C-alpha cells in the first residue's frame, strides 16, 4: 500500500499538476473542448502504461517467468535504443557491448544454436 507515501511528495505533485493545467490548451476533435496539452500527454502515457502492464500480466499467465523476464529486458533495450535515437545521444562502445550481451543472451536463451544443430543432424540423417 504505497499510496500514503505519495503524501510525502504532495508539494512536488501539486506544483507539477499546476504546470500541467497551465500548459497550452488544445481543442479535442469531435468533442470541441479545450484541454491542456500536457494533460493529453499524461492521459496517453497512462493509457500506454496500462496496456503495457496488462500485456505483461497476460504474458505471465502464458509463459515461464524466464521468458517474461527476457521479453521485458528486450522491451527495455528497445526503449533505450529509441531514446538514444530520438534525443540524438551518442551510441558509445559501452552501448555496443550492452547490445551484444542482450542479443547474445537472447540467442543462448532461445537455444537457436541448438535448434540449428538439431536441424543439421536431421538433414544429415536423411542423406
TABEL-V758025 format. One record per pair of residues at least 12 apart in sequence whose ideal C-beta (glycine too) atoms are under 6 Angstrom apart, sorted by sequence separation. I is the first residue (numbers start at 1). J is the second residue. D is the distance in whole Angstrom. If there is no record, write none. Layout:
i=I j=J d=D
i=I j=J d=D
This chain:
i=23 j=36 d=4
i=24 j=37 d=5
i=23 j=37 d=5
i=21 j=36 d=6
i=23 j=38 d=4
i=20 j=38 d=4
i=20 j=39 d=6
i=77 j=102 d=5
i=70 j=109 d=6
